[in-house]
Amino acid sequence: MKIAFVGKGGSGKTTLSALFARYLASCGAPVVAVDADINQHLGPALGARPADLAGVPALGGHLAEIKELLRGSNPRIASADQMVKTTPPGRGSRLLDFSEDNPVHRRFGHHVDGVLLMLTGPFSEDDLGVACYHSKVGAVEMYLNHMVDGPREYVVVDMTAGADSFASGMFTRFDVTFLVAEPTLRGVGVYRQYAEYARDHDVTIKVVGNKVQGPEDVEFLREHVGDALSVCVSHSEFVRAMEKGRHPDFTELEEDNLKALAWMRDVVDATEQDWERFTRQNVEFHLRNAERWANAATGVDLAAQVDPEFVMGPAALAASRAAG
């Protein structure tokens, strides 16, 4: 299952992304956590040491290599140069899963306390004025487009703050999107904006109330987001310790917050993966991007990259393995 955490800056989405990933791993589930925020804080939130993170190759710095890996022998993609962030997989593409031979995980993953962490990479000084951070996040979008995750396998992505996620089609790549909202007008305002953008794209949004101090905060959130409110996380000494760089054992997490994490997992596990929709949305945004900029950028008609007989999912993965 693919899970996004979104919200306004300072809402606690990175902390909750890390907390949820750590919880899943503590339950014995396979978990990949991807830092796709312009502020790269997910690694420290998981407990990774700065010295270790310095040696982790950034996805956004190896776009050509990732494209070459993922295009495989797909005859519709003549070269890595003609592959863009929305290029959909097709027959011959290298599909990814949670097995040990996943080349993206092996090349870019770093294990932190049971979680496989991957980094988009920071927005460096060399990028200022000449690059867009969404070009780096395109590496994550390509990874998600080619990833066949099964039930009780989890990819958790800490997205960039606010509505910037809508600068690409990546917001449609998730089975569940958790929007982290504080019980404030600004906090719920991001939900309304996100819900409006996502309304026509069949995106499942569940609101996680964060930094909730009592029934009045819960009532405020319910008044403003209605049935979208999934669960609330209360003020937590455990979380405060995480934010200070300490990482207590889960036995120290408050009971109500542990139940909140379990409820979030139940929400995810109860969501049905719709691979036909996943494929259709990929193609939709690819054709839109091709027409608006990518055809001109690559010099080819990228609509030809769409394999009309291909549907992403377990069957496609099995066929890919059989073809060898």
N, C-alpha and C positions, 0 to 999 in steps of 0.2 A: 504494500500500500504506500502511495506517495502522499506525504503530508506537508503542507506549507504552514509556516507561522508568519503572520503579517500583523501590522499595527503601526501606530504613530511612533516616532522616535521617543524613547524613554518609557514606553508602555510596559517594557519587560519581556518583549517577545523573544529576544536572544536568550535571556535567562530561562524562560519557559521552554524554548526549543531544546536547550541543554538538559533541563530537568526532565522533560518527557523522553528524550533520547536515552538518558541515564536510567530512567525507570524501565523502559522497554528492555534495555540490556540487562538490568538486574533481574528481569523476569526470564532471562535466557533467550530472548528473541534476537535474531540477526538485525542489526541496525546500521544504516549509513546516515551520517549527519553531514549536510553540505552547508557551508557558510557562503550564502549568496548576497550578503549585505555589503554595502560599500564600506561600512565600518566592520572590520574583521575581528569580532570579539567572541565568536562561538567556541573557538579552540580553548581560550582561557576559561570560559564558562564551563567547559567540560572537564577542566582540570589539567589541560596540556601545558607543559612548561614552555616558556618562550624559546629556549634553546632548541627544543625538539621541533617546534613549529617552524623555526628558521630553515630547517632542512626539508620541509614538505614542499614539493613542487606545486605551484599554483595552476589550477585548471585554465584560468584566463591568460596565462603566459605561454600556453602550449596548444593554441587553437589548431594550428596546422597538423600537429601530431595527432590530436584527438580526431580531427576530420579523417585523417588517413586510416586510423584504427577503425572508425565507425563505418566508412563507406564500403569496406571489405571488397567484395567482387561485384558490387551492384553495377550492372551495365548502364544504368541510367545516370550515373554520376561519373563523368569522364575523368575528373581529377579532384583533388582536395580543394583546389582553388575555386572550383565551381560549386562547392558545398557551403551553404549558409546555415545560420542557426536554426532555421525552420525546415531545412531539407528533411522530408520524412523518410524513414527507413522503407526499404522494399526488399524484394527477393535478392539475395546476395549480400545485403547489409550485415554488418557484424552486430548482432543483438547481444544485449548484456543481461546477466542475471546475478544471483548471489553466490554462484559457484566460485571455486578457488581460481578458475582460469579467466576470470573477468579481468581484461587487461587494463581497464581504467582504474579499477580498485587497486590492482597490484602496483600500478605506476604512480598513482596520485593519493592513495589512501594512507592514513596514519592511525594506528590503533590507540584509543584512549579509553581505558577502563571498560572494555567490551564494546565500544562504539568505534566504527570506522569513520574517521573524519576526513573530509575533503574540503579544500579551500579554493574559492574563486581567485583570491589574491587581492591585495590592496590597490587602491587608485594611487599610483605613484606620481612623483613630481614630473617625470618624463611624459605622463599622460595629460597633464594640465594644459587645457586649451587646444589639444589636438586629438583627443580620443573621448569616447563616451563609455561610461562604466558598463552600459548594457552590452557593449561588444564583448566584455569579459564574461558577463553573465550568460552570454550566448553559449559558452562552453557547457554550462549547467543545463541549459535548454536542450542542447544536443544529447547530453547524457540521459536526461529524462525521456527524450523521444525514443531512445533505443533501449531503455531499461524495462525488462519484463520481471516485475516483482510479483510474488505470489502472496496468498493469504498468510498473515503473521510474519511477513517480511516487510521491513519498514525503511523507507527513505524519508528522512526528516530534513526539510530545507528551511533555513532561516533567511527569509526574503528581505529585500531592501525596504526601508521604512516608507510609510504612507502609501500613496497610490502609484508610486513609481513602478510597481510590478506590472502595470498595464502598458508599459512602453513596449512590451512584446507579448507574444501569445503564451508565455510561460505560465500565466495565471490559470490556464486551462489544463495544465499537466498534472493536476493533483486530484486524488480521490476525495480528500477532505482538506479544507482550508480553515485553520484555526485563527480567528482574528482576536488578538489580545487587546482588550479595552479596559482602561481604568474607568472608575465611576465618576467621570467628569464630562462636561459638554464636548471638550476637544476629543476625548477618548471615544465617545459614541459617534462623533462627527465623522471619523475615519470609517467607521462601519457603514454609515449611510452612503458615503462616497463609494466605497468598495462594492457594496451591494448594488448600487445603481449601475456601475460599470459592468458587473458580472451578471446582471439580470438576464441578458439575452444569450448567455453562454452555458447555462445549465451547470453552474459552479456551486458546489456544496460549501456553504460558509457556516461555521459554528463559532459563536462568540465565547471566548473565555474571559470572564471578569477577573481582573487582577488587582492586587493591593486592596482587596475588599475588607472593610473593617467591621461590618455588621449588617443587620437586616435592611437598614435604610439604603446602603450602597447596593445591595442586591435588588431592592425595589426600584431604585433609580435606573439600573441597567435594564431590568425587565420592562420598565416603562418605555425606554428608548429603543430597545432592539427586539422586544417581544420574544417569540418562540425561538429566535436564533440564539438566545442565551443558552449555552450548553452546560456550563459549570462555572463555579467561582473558586478562585484561589485566594486564600486569606493572607494577611500580613504574616510573614514567616521568618523566624530566626534562622531556620535552615537556609532559606533563600538569601538572607542577609549575609550569612557566612559564605555562601557561594560567591556573592558579589564582592566580597572582600578577599577572594582568592583561596578560601578554605573550602574543602569538599567533604563534608561529613558523610558518614555511612547512611544509607536509606533508613536504617532503623531509627534514626534521629528525626526523620521527617514527621511533622505533625499529622495526626491520624486523618483529619479532615482533608488535608492537602494530598495525602496519599490516596484517599478515596477519590479525589478529583482527578488525579492522574489515571487511576483505574477506570474511571468513567470515560475519560477521553479515549483511552484505548478501546473500550467497549464501543464507543461511537465509530471509531475507525474500523474496527473489525466487523461491525454490522453494515458497513457501506459496501455495496456491490460494485466490483470493478466492471466498467463498461468499456471494453477495448474497441468496439466499433465506434463509439463516440470519441474516444481518445484518438483514433486514427482520423476520423472525420474532421475533428477540430485542428489536428496537425496540418492536414491538407488545406483546410480553409485559410489558416493564417499563413501558410507557405505561399499560396497563390496570391494572397493579399500583399505580402511582402515582395513577392516577385514582381508584381505589377508596379508597385510604388517606388521601389529602389533597387531590388536585387538583380533584376534583369540588366539594368543599366550598369550596375557595379561589376557584374561578372562577364557581360558581353554575350550571354546566352539566354535562351528561353528556359527558365527554370521550371515552368509548368511541366516540361517533359520529364522532370525527375519523379513525378507522381506515378507510382505503380498502382493502376486501378484495381488490380486483383489481389492486392496485399492488405491484410488486416493485422495490425499489431496484436501481440498477445502470446499466450502459451502455445497455441497451435503453430504460430509462425516461428517461435523459438524451437519447437520440436522439429519442424521442417528444416530449419537452418542447420540444426545439429545433424540431421539425417543426410543432408547434402554435403556435410563435411567440410 
